Amino acid sequence: MTTTPTSPTTRIAFSGAPGSPYTRKMLALLRYRHVPYRYLVNNDLKANLPVAKPALLPTFYLPGEGGALQAVTDSTPLIRRLETVQTGRAVVPNNPVLALLDCLLEDYADEWLTKPMFHYRWAFPADVDRASRIVPLPMNIQASDDELAWVAQAFGGRQVSRLGVVGSNPGTAPLIEASYTRLLSILERHLASNAFLMGRRPGASDFALYGQLSQLALFDPTPMALTCQTAPRVVAWTQLVEDLSGLEPSDADWLSPTALPPTLTELLAEMGRTYVPVMLANEQALQAGSKEVNTEVDGKPWVQQTFPYQAKCLGWLRRDFAELNAQDQAQFMSLLNGTGCERLFADRLCLRPL
């Protein structure tokens, strides 16, 4: 049975932008969970609120110790915090094995799918033109034409210059694009028989996936055309997940970790092919004190800037794995074995008593 929802007494304020996949992730999640919120887009609305360091989107303004508002970013821990603020309509599965699988899939969407999202937006002229002119516009729609032209040029130029930060360059472009094409094929077949990644109700991973697809499938011209042509179910699913406030979930709607759909195992194998080697190489580069990741993905060279945050994400996954009991650890590893994702955990087994 579903628990009766309890809501915060005041609306939660947060700022973001429609062109931010993580903003869209959290907006859709708040709608689904029936969490009262105030969405602040215009800069004037944020004048008296604390500033996040670093400034990231979305930024939530939540009470800290003593009750004063603090600027809080990072969607993954925010989702877990919101689970304690309001009960009912949870997006973290109650089964610990499924919860960790959901977290792993969420991290893939957040940390790997942002690469094709950023690549398609800033590597193709038509996409650069559209994003440069429209993505910054909600911050001040009443700006003059001259101001908008200047912002578009400055914003677009800065973003294009950052392509290499996420690993996008002429050598890796075919790899990134092929990974997105394979993902579309897997999702199109998955959605033919499954409502969400986590079963008949969405988990945090579904909203993370939606966030990236809100740009790839619904905004940027090049990946949008590809998605519409090859994966119409993915386009329709992305439109639906934008507002799931009418969905009435039950505990029986969660996926069973003992019976994963074959397409979900395929998705894990896709993750093992791309996301896993980059996460492991990033960790190794950081441990070696290197500012650059040099590895191979799918047999081809991969170079990107090191990301301390991605190592932190990997640490969170391993921490959650270590907190499982021995039986749950074994079951979780059985889901990953043969996909390549087991490499994230295999040499770090921290078996606890049953």
Contacts in CASP RR format, 6 or more apart in sequence:
PFRMAT RR
TARGET T0000
AUTHOR 0000-0000-0000
METHOD contacts of the structure
MODEL  1
MTTTPTSPTTRIAFSGAPGSPYTRKMLALLRYRHVPYRYLVNNDLKANLP
VAKPALLPTFYLPGEGGALQAVTDSTPLIRRLETVQTGRAVVPNNPVLAL
LDCLLEDYADEWLTKPMFHYRWAFPADVDRASRIVPLPMNIQASDDELAW
VAQAFGGRQVSRLGVVGSNPGTAPLIEASYTRLLSILERHLASNAFLMGR
RPGASDFALYGQLSQLALFDPTPMALTCQTAPRVVAWTQLVEDLSGLEPS
DADWLSPTALPPTLTELLAEMGRTYVPVMLANEQALQAGSKEVNTEVDGK
PWVQQTFPYQAKCLGWLRRDFAELNAQDQAQFMSLLNGTGCERLFADRLC
LRPL
1 250 0 8 1.000
1 251 0 8 1.000
2 88 0 8 1.000
2 89 0 8 1.000
2 248 0 8 1.000
2 249 0 8 1.000
2 250 0 8 1.000
2 251 0 8 1.000
3 87 0 8 1.000
3 88 0 8 1.000
4 87 0 8 1.000
4 88 0 8 1.000
5 33 0 8 1.000
5 34 0 8 1.000
5 86 0 8 1.000
5 87 0 8 1.000
5 88 0 8 1.000
5 89 0 8 1.000
6 86 0 8 1.000
6 87 0 8 1.000
6 88 0 8 1.000
7 34 0 8 1.000
7 35 0 8 1.000
7 36 0 8 1.000
7 86 0 8 1.000
8 35 0 8 1.000
8 36 0 8 1.000
8 85 0 8 1.000
8 86 0 8 1.000
10 36 0 8 1.000
11 36 0 8 1.000
11 37 0 8 1.000
11 38 0 8 1.000
12 30 0 8 1.000
12 35 0 8 1.000
12 36 0 8 1.000
12 37 0 8 1.000
12 38 0 8 1.000
12 60 0 8 1.000
12 61 0 8 1.000
12 62 0 8 1.000
12 85 0 8 1.000
13 37 0 8 1.000
13 38 0 8 1.000
13 40 0 8 1.000
13 49 0 8 1.000
13 60 0 8 1.000
13 61 0 8 1.000
14 26 0 8 1.000
14 37 0 8 1.000
14 38 0 8 1.000
14 39 0 8 1.000
14 40 0 8 1.000
14 58 0 8 1.000
14 59 0 8 1.000
14 60 0 8 1.000
14 61 0 8 1.000
15 39 0 8 1.000
15 40 0 8 1.000
15 41 0 8 1.000
15 45 0 8 1.000
15 46 0 8 1.000
15 49 0 8 1.000
15 57 0 8 1.000
15 58 0 8 1.000
15 59 0 8 1.000
15 61 0 8 1.000
16 23 0 8 1.000
16 39 0 8 1.000
16 40 0 8 1.000
16 41 0 8 1.000
16 57 0 8 1.000
16 58 0 8 1.000
16 59 0 8 1.000
17 23 0 8 1.000
17 41 0 8 1.000
17 57 0 8 1.000
17 135 0 8 1.000
17 136 0 8 1.000
17 138 0 8 1.000
17 139 0 8 1.000
18 24 0 8 1.000
18 41 0 8 1.000
18 135 0 8 1.000
18 138 0 8 1.000
19 135 0 8 1.000
19 214 0 8 1.000
19 215 0 8 1.000
19 219 0 8 1.000
20 57 0 8 1.000
20 58 0 8 1.000
21 114 0 8 1.000
21 117 0 8 1.000
21 211 0 8 1.000
21 212 0 8 1.000
21 214 0 8 1.000
21 215 0 8 1.000
22 56 0 8 1.000
22 57 0 8 1.000
22 58 0 8 1.000
22 75 0 8 1.000
22 110 0 8 1.000
22 211 0 8 1.000
23 57 0 8 1.000
23 58 0 8 1.000
24 210 0 8 1.000
24 211 0 8 1.000
24 214 0 8 1.000
24 215 0 8 1.000
24 242 0 8 1.000
25 75 0 8 1.000
25 207 0 8 1.000
25 208 0 8 1.000
25 210 0 8 1.000
25 211 0 8 1.000
26 58 0 8 1.000
26 60 0 8 1.000
26 75 0 8 1.000
26 78 0 8 1.000
26 79 0 8 1.000
26 207 0 8 1.000
27 39 0 8 1.000
27 58 0 8 1.000
27 242 0 8 1.000
28 207 0 8 1.000
28 210 0 8 1.000
28 211 0 8 1.000
28 241 0 8 1.000
28 242 0 8 1.000
28 243 0 8 1.000
28 244 0 8 1.000
29 35 0 8 1.000
29 79 0 8 1.000
29 82 0 8 1.000
29 91 0 8 1.000
29 204 0 8 1.000
29 207 0 8 1.000
30 37 0 8 1.000
30 82 0 8 1.000
31 242 0 8 1.000
31 243 0 8 1.000
31 244 0 8 1.000
31 245 0 8 1.000
32 89 0 8 1.000
32 91 0 8 1.000
32 202 0 8 1.000
32 207 0 8 1.000
32 243 0 8 1.000
32 244 0 8 1.000
32 245 0 8 1.000
32 247 0 8 1.000
33 82 0 8 1.000
33 86 0 8 1.000
33 88 0 8 1.000
33 89 0 8 1.000
33 90 0 8 1.000
33 91 0 8 1.000
34 86 0 8 1.000
34 89 0 8 1.000
34 245 0 8 1.000
35 82 0 8 1.000
35 85 0 8 1.000
35 86 0 8 1.000
40 46 0 8 1.000
40 49 0 8 1.000
41 138 0 8 1.000
41 139 0 8 1.000
42 138 0 8 1.000
42 139 0 8 1.000
42 140 0 8 1.000
43 139 0 8 1.000
43 140 0 8 1.000
49 61 0 8 1.000
49 69 0 8 1.000
49 71 0 8 1.000
50 61 0 8 1.000
50 69 0 8 1.000
50 70 0 8 1.000
50 71 0 8 1.000
51 71 0 8 1.000
52 59 0 8 1.000
52 71 0 8 1.000
52 72 0 8 1.000
52 73 0 8 1.000
53 71 0 8 1.000
54 73 0 8 1.000
56 73 0 8 1.000
56 74 0 8 1.000
57 73 0 8 1.000
58 73 0 8 1.000
58 75 0 8 1.000
59 71 0 8 1.000
59 72 0 8 1.000
59 73 0 8 1.000
60 71 0 8 1.000
60 72 0 8 1.000
60 73 0 8 1.000
60 78 0 8 1.000
61 69 0 8 1.000
61 70 0 8 1.000
61 71 0 8 1.000
61 72 0 8 1.000
62 69 0 8 1.000
62 70 0 8 1.000
62 72 0 8 1.000
62 81 0 8 1.000
63 69 0 8 1.000
63 70 0 8 1.000
64 70 0 8 1.000
72 78 0 8 1.000
72 81 0 8 1.000
75 110 0 8 1.000
75 208 0 8 1.000
76 103 0 8 1.000
76 106 0 8 1.000
76 107 0 8 1.000
76 110 0 8 1.000
76 204 0 8 1.000
76 313 0 8 1.000
76 316 0 8 1.000
79 91 0 8 1.000
79 92 0 8 1.000
79 204 0 8 1.000
79 207 0 8 1.000
80 92 0 8 1.000
83 90 0 8 1.000
83 91 0 8 1.000
83 92 0 8 1.000
89 249 0 8 1.000
91 202 0 8 1.000
91 203 0 8 1.000
91 204 0 8 1.000
91 206 0 8 1.000
91 207 0 8 1.000
92 99 0 8 1.000
92 102 0 8 1.000
92 203 0 8 1.000
92 204 0 8 1.000
93 99 0 8 1.000
93 102 0 8 1.000
93 198 0 8 1.000
93 203 0 8 1.000
93 254 0 8 1.000
93 255 0 8 1.000
94 251 0 8 1.000
94 254 0 8 1.000
95 254 0 8 1.000
95 257 0 8 1.000
96 324 0 8 1.000
96 328 0 8 1.000
97 257 0 8 1.000
97 324 0 8 1.000
97 328 0 8 1.000
97 331 0 8 1.000
97 332 0 8 1.000
97 335 0 8 1.000
98 198 0 8 1.000
98 254 0 8 1.000
98 255 0 8 1.000
98 257 0 8 1.000
99 320 0 8 1.000
100 317 0 8 1.000
100 320 0 8 1.000
100 321 0 8 1.000
100 324 0 8 1.000
100 332 0 8 1.000
101 257 0 8 1.000
101 332 0 8 1.000
101 335 0 8 1.000
102 197 0 8 1.000
102 198 0 8 1.000
102 203 0 8 1.000
102 204 0 8 1.000
102 205 0 8 1.000
103 204 0 8 1.000
103 205 0 8 1.000
103 316 0 8 1.000
103 317 0 8 1.000
103 320 0 8 1.000
104 205 0 8 1.000
104 271 0 8 1.000
104 317 0 8 1.000
104 341 0 8 1.000
104 344 0 8 1.000
105 197 0 8 1.000
105 205 0 8 1.000
105 208 0 8 1.000
105 209 0 8 1.000
105 267 0 8 1.000
105 271 0 8 1.000
106 203 0 8 1.000
106 204 0 8 1.000
106 205 0 8 1.000
106 207 0 8 1.000
106 208 0 8 1.000
107 208 0 8 1.000
107 275 0 8 1.000
107 313 0 8 1.000
107 317 0 8 1.000
108 205 0 8 1.000
108 271 0 8 1.000
108 275 0 8 1.000
109 205 0 8 1.000
109 208 0 8 1.000
109 209 0 8 1.000
109 211 0 8 1.000
109 212 0 8 1.000
110 208 0 8 1.000
110 313 0 8 1.000
111 275 0 8 1.000
111 279 0 8 1.000
111 310 0 8 1.000
111 313 0 8 1.000
112 179 0 8 1.000
112 271 0 8 1.000
112 274 0 8 1.000
112 275 0 8 1.000
112 278 0 8 1.000
113 180 0 8 1.000
113 183 0 8 1.000
113 209 0 8 1.000
113 212 0 8 1.000
113 216 0 8 1.000
114 166 0 8 1.000
114 212 0 8 1.000
115 166 0 8 1.000
115 167 0 8 1.000
115 168 0 8 1.000
115 176 0 8 1.000
116 176 0 8 1.000
116 177 0 8 1.000
116 179 0 8 1.000
116 180 0 8 1.000
116 212 0 8 1.000
116 216 0 8 1.000
116 223 0 8 1.000
117 212 0 8 1.000
117 215 0 8 1.000
117 216 0 8 1.000
117 220 0 8 1.000
117 223 0 8 1.000
118 159 0 8 1.000
118 162 0 8 1.000
118 163 0 8 1.000
118 166 0 8 1.000
118 168 0 8 1.000
119 163 0 8 1.000
119 166 0 8 1.000
119 168 0 8 1.000
119 173 0 8 1.000
119 176 0 8 1.000
119 177 0 8 1.000
120 127 0 8 1.000
120 177 0 8 1.000
120 180 0 8 1.000
120 216 0 8 1.000
120 220 0 8 1.000
120 222 0 8 1.000
120 223 0 8 1.000
121 127 0 8 1.000
121 128 0 8 1.000
121 131 0 8 1.000
121 159 0 8 1.000
121 215 0 8 1.000
121 220 0 8 1.000
122 128 0 8 1.000
122 131 0 8 1.000
122 156 0 8 1.000
122 159 0 8 1.000
122 160 0 8 1.000
122 162 0 8 1.000
122 163 0 8 1.000
122 168 0 8 1.000
123 160 0 8 1.000
123 163 0 8 1.000
123 168 0 8 1.000
123 173 0 8 1.000
124 221 0 8 1.000
124 222 0 8 1.000
126 221 0 8 1.000
126 222 0 8 1.000
127 220 0 8 1.000
127 221 0 8 1.000
127 222 0 8 1.000
127 223 0 8 1.000
128 156 0 8 1.000
128 159 0 8 1.000
128 160 0 8 1.000
130 219 0 8 1.000
130 220 0 8 1.000
130 221 0 8 1.000
131 156 0 8 1.000
131 159 0 8 1.000
131 219 0 8 1.000
131 220 0 8 1.000
132 152 0 8 1.000
132 153 0 8 1.000
132 155 0 8 1.000
132 156 0 8 1.000
132 157 0 8 1.000
132 159 0 8 1.000
133 148 0 8 1.000
133 152 0 8 1.000
135 155 0 8 1.000
136 151 0 8 1.000
136 152 0 8 1.000
136 155 0 8 1.000
137 143 0 8 1.000
137 148 0 8 1.000
140 147 0 8 1.000
143 151 0 8 1.000
163 169 0 8 1.000
164 304 0 8 1.000
164 305 0 8 1.000
165 304 0 8 1.000
165 305 0 8 1.000
166 304 0 8 1.000
167 176 0 8 1.000
167 302 0 8 1.000
167 303 0 8 1.000
167 304 0 8 1.000
167 305 0 8 1.000
168 176 0 8 1.000
169 303 0 8 1.000
171 300 0 8 1.000
171 301 0 8 1.000
172 297 0 8 1.000
172 300 0 8 1.000
172 301 0 8 1.000
172 302 0 8 1.000
172 303 0 8 1.000
175 274 0 8 1.000
175 297 0 8 1.000
175 298 0 8 1.000
175 300 0 8 1.000
175 302 0 8 1.000
178 298 0 8 1.000
179 270 0 8 1.000
179 273 0 8 1.000
179 274 0 8 1.000
179 298 0 8 1.000
180 216 0 8 1.000
180 223 0 8 1.000
180 226 0 8 1.000
181 226 0 8 1.000
181 230 0 8 1.000
182 270 0 8 1.000
183 267 0 8 1.000
183 270 0 8 1.000
184 226 0 8 1.000
184 227 0 8 1.000
184 230 0 8 1.000
184 231 0 8 1.000
184 234 0 8 1.000
185 230 0 8 1.000
185 231 0 8 1.000
186 263 0 8 1.000
186 266 0 8 1.000
186 267 0 8 1.000
186 270 0 8 1.000
187 231 0 8 1.000
187 233 0 8 1.000
187 234 0 8 1.000
187 237 0 8 1.000
187 263 0 8 1.000
187 267 0 8 1.000
188 230 0 8 1.000
188 231 0 8 1.000
188 232 0 8 1.000
188 233 0 8 1.000
188 234 0 8 1.000
189 263 0 8 1.000
190 197 0 8 1.000
190 261 0 8 1.000
190 263 0 8 1.000
190 264 0 8 1.000
190 267 0 8 1.000
191 233 0 8 1.000
191 234 0 8 1.000
191 237 0 8 1.000
192 233 0 8 1.000
193 261 0 8 1.000
193 263 0 8 1.000
194 200 0 8 1.000
194 261 0 8 1.000
194 263 0 8 1.000
194 264 0 8 1.000
195 201 0 8 1.000
196 202 0 8 1.000
196 203 0 8 1.000
196 206 0 8 1.000
197 203 0 8 1.000
197 205 0 8 1.000
197 206 0 8 1.000
197 209 0 8 1.000
197 255 0 8 1.000
197 264 0 8 1.000
197 267 0 8 1.000
198 205 0 8 1.000
198 206 0 8 1.000
198 254 0 8 1.000
198 255 0 8 1.000
199 253 0 8 1.000
199 254 0 8 1.000
199 255 0 8 1.000
200 249 0 8 1.000
200 253 0 8 1.000
200 254 0 8 1.000
201 247 0 8 1.000
201 249 0 8 1.000
201 250 0 8 1.000
201 253 0 8 1.000
201 254 0 8 1.000
202 241 0 8 1.000
202 244 0 8 1.000
202 247 0 8 1.000
206 241 0 8 1.000
207 241 0 8 1.000
210 238 0 8 1.000
210 241 0 8 1.000
210 242 0 8 1.000
213 227 0 8 1.000
213 234 0 8 1.000
213 237 0 8 1.000
213 238 0 8 1.000
214 238 0 8 1.000
214 242 0 8 1.000
215 223 0 8 1.000
216 223 0 8 1.000
216 224 0 8 1.000
216 227 0 8 1.000
217 223 0 8 1.000
217 224 0 8 1.000
217 227 0 8 1.000
217 228 0 8 1.000
217 231 0 8 1.000
217 234 0 8 1.000
217 235 0 8 1.000
217 238 0 8 1.000
218 224 0 8 1.000
218 235 0 8 1.000
218 238 0 8 1.000
218 239 0 8 1.000
227 234 0 8 1.000
227 235 0 8 1.000
228 235 0 8 1.000
255 261 0 8 1.000
255 264 0 8 1.000
257 331 0 8 1.000
257 332 0 8 1.000
257 335 0 8 1.000
258 331 0 8 1.000
260 335 0 8 1.000
265 335 0 8 1.000
265 339 0 8 1.000
268 335 0 8 1.000
268 336 0 8 1.000
268 339 0 8 1.000
268 340 0 8 1.000
268 341 0 8 1.000
269 338 0 8 1.000
269 339 0 8 1.000
269 340 0 8 1.000
271 339 0 8 1.000
271 340 0 8 1.000
271 341 0 8 1.000
272 339 0 8 1.000
272 340 0 8 1.000
272 341 0 8 1.000
272 343 0 8 1.000
273 297 0 8 1.000
273 298 0 8 1.000
273 340 0 8 1.000
274 297 0 8 1.000
274 298 0 8 1.000
276 340 0 8 1.000
276 341 0 8 1.000
276 343 0 8 1.000
276 344 0 8 1.000
277 295 0 8 1.000
277 296 0 8 1.000
277 297 0 8 1.000
277 302 0 8 1.000
278 293 0 8 1.000
278 295 0 8 1.000
278 297 0 8 1.000
278 302 0 8 1.000
278 304 0 8 1.000
279 310 0 8 1.000
279 313 0 8 1.000
279 314 0 8 1.000
279 344 0 8 1.000
280 295 0 8 1.000
280 343 0 8 1.000
280 344 0 8 1.000
281 293 0 8 1.000
281 294 0 8 1.000
281 295 0 8 1.000
281 302 0 8 1.000
282 293 0 8 1.000
282 304 0 8 1.000
282 306 0 8 1.000
282 307 0 8 1.000
282 310 0 8 1.000
282 311 0 8 1.000
283 310 0 8 1.000
283 311 0 8 1.000
283 314 0 8 1.000
285 291 0 8 1.000
285 292 0 8 1.000
285 293 0 8 1.000
285 294 0 8 1.000
285 306 0 8 1.000
286 306 0 8 1.000
286 308 0 8 1.000
286 311 0 8 1.000
289 306 0 8 1.000
290 306 0 8 1.000
291 305 0 8 1.000
291 306 0 8 1.000
292 303 0 8 1.000
292 304 0 8 1.000
292 305 0 8 1.000
292 306 0 8 1.000
293 302 0 8 1.000
293 303 0 8 1.000
293 304 0 8 1.000
293 305 0 8 1.000
293 306 0 8 1.000
294 301 0 8 1.000
294 302 0 8 1.000
294 303 0 8 1.000
295 301 0 8 1.000
295 302 0 8 1.000
296 302 0 8 1.000
314 344 0 8 1.000
317 344 0 8 1.000
317 345 0 8 1.000
318 344 0 8 1.000
318 345 0 8 1.000
318 348 0 8 1.000
321 329 0 8 1.000
321 332 0 8 1.000
321 345 0 8 1.000
321 348 0 8 1.000
321 350 0 8 1.000
322 348 0 8 1.000
322 350 0 8 1.000
322 352 0 8 1.000
323 352 0 8 1.000
324 332 0 8 1.000
324 352 0 8 1.000
325 352 0 8 1.000
325 353 0 8 1.000
325 354 0 8 1.000
326 351 0 8 1.000
326 352 0 8 1.000
326 353 0 8 1.000
326 354 0 8 1.000
327 354 0 8 1.000
329 349 0 8 1.000
329 350 0 8 1.000
329 351 0 8 1.000
329 352 0 8 1.000
332 345 0 8 1.000
333 342 0 8 1.000
333 345 0 8 1.000
333 346 0 8 1.000
336 342 0 8 1.000
336 345 0 8 1.000
END
